[in-house]
Amino acid sequence: MRFAHDGMADIMPLLRDLDEPRLKRIDFGNFPADEFANDLLRFNEGKPLSPEQETLVGESLGAMKWLASHDVRFEPIYSRQSFERDGRHVFWAGLSLAARNEGAGLFDIELETVLRLGGSIRYDSAITGLLREDDRVAGVCVGGEKLLSDAVILACGGFEACFEWRVKYLGEEWAGAGYGELRTTPEMAPGWLSTRGLHGTGISAGVTPRPWTCTWRTSAGCICRRSSGRTTERSRISSAP
């Protein structure tokens, strides 16, 4: 989880285990909002931050605090985001925390929290229309049923996994992009994303752990690795702009 913060005081309230012994020897540093913004600008090909990106930067710490207030808490990423120096664990690149079991674990925690707070999950319920009230979306239609809400969130995961849809709606240049590289909508992608500088992270929960290996590491930042002693196999592939 990457978010703007001023160091230990901001991070401690987000942690799941405050009694973890290594916390006495930890240095999270800080990750100012302007540094976060500059990181995003590197992928914008000269364009300024979009309103969505500005919101991401400005509200990132608030979002983490809100999640923690609902008992969605996190752990330091010792294995791949820190190094030891003078007996302390020093974190780098503004990426310090993750949910236990990472993306799959975060999904499980958030689902548990939604149900605990009285939420419900509807499967096999395709949205057939949007309900509008003045200039805002006020709910959705599911077949003949109308569901009103304070907010409607578009979370269309899966679109990016379909080769045919990527080519049809985004263009031929998106044919070679991987699942983790596209987290957007057809309307947003051409304006703000590029097929260069892509980054994807894949996680397969429940697989048999394998010994850690570094398959390759290049000047373009390409890395492929498997973690040791965990039930998660991960690979990360990045390419330079």
Disulfide bonds with the S-S distance in Angstrom:
none
